[in-house]
């Protein structure tokens, strides 16, 4: 796959990848908004600064794990 010029994805695969990408983008945006709302930093400054990116990444990963757990077991209470 790495040596191919094109990746052969079905339309369903493309739709699913698009959905997942949008979901992750929305989570990153939501977490960044809540974390940096009081700072006067722009997004470029946040994403170029490792001390901002690491906690943001950790929170995004925690949210993805929470959503995965919720999907696997809908009886888990949401926070």
N, C-alpha and C positions, 0 to 999 in steps of 0.2 A: 504494500500500500504506500510506503514512503517513497518508493521510486517511481510511482505512477505520476503522470502529469495531472491527472484528474482522479478524483475519488468518486467511485460509483455508488451514489446514494439514491435510494428510492425516494419518491415524493413524500411518502409517509415518514421516512427517516429525516428528510429535510424539515418537514413540519415539526417533528418531535425535537430536533436540535434547535430550531427557532424558538419553540416554546420554552425549552430549558434555558436557553440563552437569555430570553426575556425575563424569565423568573429570577435568574441569578442577578441580572442587571437591576431589577426592582428591589431585590433584597439589599444589594450593595448601596443603592440610592437611599433606601429607607434607613439603613444602619448609619450611613454617613450623615444623613440629615439630622438624625437624633444625636449623634456623637459630636458633630461639629457645628451645630446650629448657633451656639453662642460665640464661636470663634469667627473672626472676620477673614477666614481663609477661603480661597477658591479651591475648586476640586483639583486643579492642576498642582497646587501647592501641597494638598493632602496626599495625592498619589505619588508625588516625588519624594516624600519624606518618610523614611522607614519607620520612624517613631510614631507616625500617624497610621501608616499602612498596616503594620503588624497587629495592633489591637483591632483595627477595622476588619482585617482578614479573619482574625479569631472569632469575632462576633458573627461575621457572615457564615463561617463554618459551623458555629453553634446553631445558628438559625436553620441552616440546611439539615443538620443532624436532627433538630427538633421536628422539622417538617417530615423528614423520612420516618422518624419514629411514630409520628402522628398518622402517617399514611399506612404504616404497617399495623398499627394498633389504634383504631379510631377512639377507643375508650380512654386513652391518655388525655387528661385534662389539658387544655391550652392555657398558656400563661399570658 
